[in-house]
Amino acid sequence: MASAGQEAPPAGPSAVPEVAQQAVLGASGKVPEGTPQIRGWDFDDGNDLHAVMGAMLNSGFQAASLGQGIAEVQRMLDWKDPASGLRTKIFLGFTSNLMSAGTREQIKYLAKHRMIDVLVTTAGGIEEDFIKCLAPTYMGDFALKGAELRKEGLNRIGNMIVPNSNYCLFEDWVVPVFKTMMAEQEAGTRWSPSSVIARLGKEIDHEDSVYYWAQKNGIPVYCPALTDGSLGDMLYFFSYSHSPGLSIDIVADIRAINDEAVHAKSKTAAIILGGGVPKHHILNANLFRNGADFAVFINTAQEFDGSDSGARPDEAVSWGKLRLESKPVKIHGDATILFPLLISQTFAKLTPEQRAERSQPPQDTDA
């Protein structure tokens, strides 16, 4: 109300402007019948990990992506050829940092029980497994100063610490194996990255090792970048002390991994943790059979820079690396968190009968 001596303000319009009403209160289209509603887990209903994980699918954002990834892995595990009884051939790829981390134990679990059929990684993903059989990796901090760590002979991998002495122990262990392999090479043996890895897995003879179980269970391990790490350092030094050194045939392995896909009589699947070489190596092999049938990617990379690491699954479809009818899933996040959760809802839930069936080496190649 205006005070004495002041004019009252002009009366406003009696109705909301139509343009505003239409902009804010426009009518909705019909949501398709059966569309899931967003609802997360209510802890008033209990503290049940499996129930919490089951609710992820309809929780939205990356929780929903995790739920979709779990469903995709379950499809991999459920598929069975009705005529031959063959199960899906599963390729598992991962970057080296995950072997340095606790994800190693989950990969070992899958290899020990032969729940996967092919492994692909980088050099660090090989050597760190063996080094951990010789000495531990420790928790550190992302904020530890590099210059100070260097003076102390401590190497930082994110928030983990690897003493330089671990690599000295690795050299002490691996060089005698190289000497034996060199003698076998002189007698006519031809080495490839996968046969080197299998031999080292046999020699480590340690049940904590991923590659001990891989060679024991006949799971091939491919690493086209075998020299890009401490293992390459050791091969470099060895080439001086035992000239010309070991000859390792990478062409033998590109044929072998491509044939893993080309000659598969079952469907194929890719579970890829991280990006880089392991991701492309698996997908490119499956290109030769017009694409994998199932796929789950877990990584933090983005696609805006055009990298294969960050590429969404649909880009792989365009290349023929995933099949046109596939329903691949990318989960944006840290595999050290997401992969054990995914395993808990899929591989770890297999019945004893299903485990026994999956643990049989695939009789599905003509190569």
N, C-alpha and C positions, 0 to 999 in steps of 0.2 A: 504494500500500500504506500502511495506517495505521501511524504510528510507535508505539513502546512507550507504553502508557498511554492510547492513543486508540482509539475504536471505529471499526471499518471502516464506510464509508458503505453505505447500503442498496443492494442489487443493483438495477440499472436493468432496464427491460423488455428482453426478449430479442429483440423485433422492432420495426421502425419503425412508429409509429402509422399505422393504415390511412388516416386522414383526410389526413395529410401526404403519404403515398405517392400517393393519388389526386389531391391538389391539384397536386403537382409532376410526377408521372410519368403523367398521364392519357394515354389512347390518342389518336392523331391520326386525323382523317378522311382519306380518300383525296384526294390532290391531283389535280385533273383531268389527264388525259393530255395531253401537249404543252405544259404550263405552262412558260414560259421560266425557266431557272435564273439566279440572280444571278451574274454573272461580269464583272469589269471587264477593261480592257486590260492585258496583261502586257508590260512593256517589254523583257523578255527576248526577245520576238518582234519587236523592232525599234521604231524611232521614226517611225511613219507616221501623220500627222495623220488621214488618211481612215479608217484602221483604228481609231484612238483614237475618232473620232467614231462609227464604226459600232458600237463597243462600248457607247456611252452608253445605248442602248435597254434593255439588261439590267443596268445598273449601279445602279439604284435611285435614289430621291429625285429631285432636279431634273435629274440626268443623264438619267434615264429619261424625264422630261417633255420634255427637249430632243430625245431620240431620237424620241419620239412626235410632236413638232412637226415634225421633219424629215420623218417619214413622211407627215404630213398635207399639208405643202406639196408633197411629191412626188405625192400623189394629185391635188392641184390641177393640177399641171403635166402629169400623165399623161392626165387626162380629155380626151376628144375626141369630139364628136358624130359618130357614124358616118355619118350622112346628109349633114350640112352641112359637116363638117370644122371646125366652130367649136371653139375652145379655151375653157377656163374664163376668165371675166372676173374679174380680180383687183383688189380694192380694197386699197390700202395706206394705213393711217393711222398718224400719228406725232405726238408732242408736240414743242413747240418746242425743248426742251433737247437733243433728239437732233440737230437741225440745227446747234445751237451746237457739239456734240461731233463726233467723227470719224465718227459714223454717217452724216453727210451724204454722204460719199464712196460709201458702199454704196447709199444711196438714189439718188444720181446715176447709179451704174452700172446700176441697174434701169431708170431713166428713159431713159438714153442708148441702151440696147439694147431698149427698149420691151418689157420683160418683165412690166410691170404695166400696168393699164388705167385706173385712177382713183387719184388722190392726194387725201388729206384731211389737213389739219393746222390749226394755230392761227396767229395773227399772227406770233409769233416764228419759227415754222417757215417763214414766207415771207421776212421781212425779213433774218433772219440769213444766209440763202443769198446774198442780194444784197450784204450788208455784207461778207461774206467775200471777195467778188470785188473789193472796194475796199481792204480792209485785213485783217490776220490777227487771229484770236483766239489767246490765249496760254495755256499751262499755268500754273496757280497752285497754290493749296492751300486745302483746306476751312477751315483754321485762320487764314487771313489776317483781320485785324481790319477790320470794316466801316467804322468811323469813320476809320481811317487811309487806307483805300482811297478813301473819299469825298473826303477832302482832296486826294488825288492825281488825282482824276478817273478812277478805275479801277473798273469794275463787275465784281462777282464772280458767276459762274454756277457754283455748286458749287466745283470746283477748277480752274475756268477763269477767265481775265480778259479782259474786253473794254474797251479804252480808250474813254473818252467821245468822243474825237476820231473814232472809227469812225462814230458816229452823226451827227457833223457832216458827214463825207464822204458819208454816206447822204443827208442833207438836200440837199447840193450836187448830188447826182446825180438824186434823185427829183423835186425841185421843177420843173425844166424839163420833165420827162416829164408831170407833172401839168398844167402850163400847156398843153401840146399836147393832152392829153386833155380839158381844159376847153374848148378851142376846138372840139374834135370834139363834145363834149356840146352846146354851143350850136348846133351844126349839125345836131343830131338824134340823135347816138349815145347809147344807153342802156348804162351800165356796170353790171356785176354783179361780185361779188368774183372769180369765175373769169376773167372777161374782163380785169379789172384785172391779175390775176396773169400771165395770158398776155401781156399787153402789156408788163409789166415784164420778163418773161423774154425777150421779143424785144429790148427796148431794152438789156438788160445785155450781150447779145451776147458771152457769156463761156462757154467750154466747161467751166469748173469748176462752173457753176451748174446745179442740179437743174432750175430752171424754164426755163432756156434750152433744155434737152433736152426738157422736157415740152411746151413750145409747139411746138418743132420737130417732135416726133413725134406731135402731136395728142392728148396725154394731158391730160384736164381735171384741174384742181386746184381743190378746193373748200375754202373757209375762211370759215365763217359768222361767226367772231369776228375778222374782218379788222382791226378797229380796236383790238383789245386788245393793243397793243404800240407799238413805235416808228413803224410805218406809220400807226397811228392818231394818234400825236403829230403826224406830218407833215401828215396830212389836217386835223387840228385847226388847226394854224398856217396852212395854206393857205386854210382857210375864212375867215380874217380878211383875208388879203392879196388873195384873189380871191373875195369874197363872191358867192353863198352857198356856194361850194365845189363839189366833185364830189358828184354824187348817185349812190349805189351801191345797186342793187336786190338785196336779199337774197332776195326772193321768187322772182326769176328762177332763182336758184341752188338753192333748195329744190326747185323743180320739176325742174330739170336733174338733180340728183343722185338724186332719187327715180326719175326716168325711166331713169337709168342701170341701175337694178335692175329696175324694172317691165317695161321693154321688152327686157331681155336675153333672147336666144333660146338662150343657153348656160347652163351652171351658173355660179353666182357664188361667190366666195371672199373672205374677209376676213383680212388679216394686219394686226394692230393692235399697235403699239408704244406702251406707256403707256396712259393712260385719257382721261378728260375728254371734251371736245367731239369729237375725231376718232373715238374709240371709239363713242360713241353715234350720231354722225352717219352712220357707215357702217352700223351695225346697224339703225338706224331706217329707213334707205333700203331695206334688204333685207327689213324687215318687210312692205313693200308687195308683195312677191312671195312671201310666206309663208316667208321666211327664206333665208339664204345656205346653200349646200351644204357648204362647207368653212370652217374658221376656226382661226386660231392667234392667241392673245393672249400677249404678253410684257410683264409689268409686275411691280411690287413691291407693288401695293396689295392690301389684305385686304378681305374682304367683311363683317366684323363691324359696320361702321358703316353698312351699307346703301348705300354709294356705288356708282354704276354703274362707276366706275373699278376697284373691287376685285371686282366681281361675277364669279363663275365662269361659264363658258359655259352651264351648265345653266339659269341664270337667264334668259339670252337666249332659250333654247329655250321657256321658259314664256311669253314675250311674242310668240313667233312670229318672232323676229329671226334665229334659226338653225333649220334644218329638224329635224323630229322624228327623222329617220333619220341626221342628221349625226353626225360623230365629232370634235367640236372639241377643241382642246387649249389649256390654259393653262400657260405656263411661268412660274414665279415667279422673277424675277431681273432683272438689269440688262441692258437691251437693247443697251448699248454692247459688252457681252461676247458676248451670245447671238446677236444678229442676224447679225454677220459669220460666225459659226460655222454658223448655219443656211443662209446663202447659199452658203457653201463646199460644202455637201453637196447643194444643190438647183439653184438658178438657175445657179451657176457651172459645174455639170456638164452643162448642156444641150449637145447636139451642135450643130455649125454649122447643120444642117438644122432642128433644133428651135428654135434661136434665130431663124432666118429665118422660120419659121412663126409664132412668137409675136410677132415684130416687126411683123406686119401689123396695121394698125388694125382693130378688130372691126367687121364689117358685120352687126351683130346687133341693131339697134334700129329700131323703127318710129316713134319720136318725131320 
